[in-house]
Amino acid sequence: MHDEELTPAERAAMDALPRERPPDRALEERTVRALRAQGLLERPTVLRLALPATGWLAAAAAAVVLFAGGFVLGAWLESRHTTQVVLDMHQRDAADAAAMVQRTGSAYVSALSTLAAFAEKARPQELAPAREAAVNALHAAANQMVRLVPEEPVAVNILQGMARAAHGDSLETAAAEPRRVVWF
């Protein structure tokens, strides 16, 4: 039958029909069964990993080695980073300490300048506590310098001079006061 032989009603009915239709699930199964029966289609093979016991042991050992190697490598990389951070921190701390010593020394010299300006106007008794504080600070600074650099000649001489002065003060006070001994 050709399109020319159709009446307009038949042509409209033909155009209203769906152009395609999904196949039934059973059709696919029947087709696959028929192709397998003729030997044209094989069953899918199931891939099974069958390793001997030694193969499984080797695979487990390799996994442990890889894990441990990754752990060691990560620890080494992190320790390199940590070492650099600690070195940077110590360098920064040393620079900060040097700057603080500079500021403190400048403040000490400034305070002594102010004390010297007051010395002209004040009585010696009024300046005694300030003088004692200045001497104690100088003594502590010299002690710290000797701890830092034991061969520092200026700090050693300051400490030796202070020791001689303290020894001389104690001899003068000892000569001024009689010794008192308590016998048992």
ABEGO torsion letter per residue (X at the ends): XBAAABBAAAAAAAAABBABBBBBAAAAAAAAAAAAAAGABBBBBBBBBBBBAAAAAAAAAAAAAAAAAAAAAAAAAAAAAAAAAAAAAAAAAAAAAAAAAAAAAAAAAAAAAAAAAAAAABBAAAAAAAAAAAAAAAAAAAAAAAAABAABAAAAAAAAAAAAAAAAAAAAAAAABBBBBBBX
